[in-house]
Amino acid sequence: MLKSGPFVPTAAQTYPVHEAALGGIDSLPEPPDNRPEDPADVGNPTRKRGRPRVLMANEPRAYREGIAAVISQLRPTVVVETVEPDALDASIKRYVPDMVICSKATETLKGRVRVWVELYPENGAISVASIDGRRMEYTEIQLPDLLSIVDKAEELARAN
Amino acid sequence: MGARRILVANELASYRQTLAIVLRELRPHVEVFETTSEDLDGEITRLRPDLVICSRVTSTVRQRVANWVELYPECKPYSTFYIDGQHRVKQDVQLSDLLELCASPP
């Protein structure tokens, strides 16, 4: 079961949100049943750099923390990091994320990250996602949409 | 305070869904309901929550709900908490600030 502690970052801007899965949320998409946790995955190069990474840099803070917590809990094979929006570019270079969720897509983001979501830019209802170069617009994105994009990012990361 | 019936009505959809899930999972002893801004007033009458979290507080909220949070109104960086009869404006709200409003487990 979740505990509230990890949602309270102290001095660090970046913190891993902890593990374990939520249960009983029937309306949300199930994670794909292709998690490489078996010995056959030893030869997969993605294992060398660890689990797929999602970097969260959207505003406002409470929502950033909340979405990070939900993704982390519902997709426990993914590592979720949160940073302040102004640390996005440096964090992309540092963490080499497989997916980014932010409020304003930067050139660094577009050039370096295969999967990203520009969530409610300019506080509007429209969000933009890019999955391996394919751009999509959502008039009002839902939490299940975000989870599906996380699944896509994980698939792409593991396929490489 | 310790809210036991919480109505979540903030915009936008994924934010509202996220808050509701987090509250349900981290505070399983608390009842959490979701609604849109448009349906907020009607749901207050029907559900009688003791805490409302919304993006724009209405006159119905002010008159009929004991505790409320106006979270990031018009996407501003501050939020207003009205808890136990006290107004408080808070910058840079954290998720933990909202979790603290929930009742402790019985």
Chai-1 contact restraints between the chains, C-beta under 6 A:
chainA,res_idxA,chainB,res_idxB,connection_type,confidence,min_distance_angstrom,max_distance_angstrom,comment,restraint_id
A,L2,B,E25,contact,1.0,0.0,6.0,A-B,restraint_1
A,L2,B,L26,contact,1.0,0.0,6.0,A-B,restraint_2
A,S4,B,L26,contact,1.0,0.0,6.0,A-B,restraint_3
A,S4,B,L99,contact,1.0,0.0,6.0,A-B,restraint_4
A,F7,B,L95,contact,1.0,0.0,6.0,A-B,restraint_5
A,F7,B,S96,contact,1.0,0.0,6.0,A-B,restraint_6
A,V8,B,S96,contact,1.0,0.0,6.0,A-B,restraint_7
A,L22,B,E25,contact,1.0,0.0,6.0,A-B,restraint_8
A,P60,B,Y72,contact,1.0,0.0,6.0,A-B,restraint_9
A,R61,B,D92,contact,1.0,0.0,6.0,A-B,restraint_10
A,A62,B,V93,contact,1.0,0.0,6.0,A-B,restraint_11
A,A62,B,Q94,contact,1.0,0.0,6.0,A-B,restraint_12
A,A62,B,L95,contact,1.0,0.0,6.0,A-B,restraint_13
A,Y63,B,Y15,contact,1.0,0.0,6.0,A-B,restraint_14
A,E65,B,L95,contact,1.0,0.0,6.0,A-B,restraint_15
A,G66,B,T18,contact,1.0,0.0,6.0,A-B,restraint_16
A,G66,B,L19,contact,1.0,0.0,6.0,A-B,restraint_17
A,G66,B,V22,contact,1.0,0.0,6.0,A-B,restraint_18
A,G66,B,L95,contact,1.0,0.0,6.0,A-B,restraint_19
A,I67,B,T18,contact,1.0,0.0,6.0,A-B,restraint_20
A,A69,B,V22,contact,1.0,0.0,6.0,A-B,restraint_21
A,V70,B,T18,contact,1.0,0.0,6.0,A-B,restraint_22
A,V70,B,I21,contact,1.0,0.0,6.0,A-B,restraint_23
A,Y120,B,L12,contact,1.0,0.0,6.0,A-B,restraint_24
A,N123,B,C75,contact,1.0,0.0,6.0,A-B,restraint_25
A,E140,B,A13,contact,1.0,0.0,6.0,A-B,restraint_26
A,I141,B,S14,contact,1.0,0.0,6.0,A-B,restraint_27
A,Q142,B,A13,contact,1.0,0.0,6.0,A-B,restraint_28
A,Q142,B,S14,contact,1.0,0.0,6.0,A-B,restraint_29
A,L143,B,S14,contact,1.0,0.0,6.0,A-B,restraint_30
A,L143,B,Q17,contact,1.0,0.0,6.0,A-B,restraint_31
A,L143,B,T18,contact,1.0,0.0,6.0,A-B,restraint_32
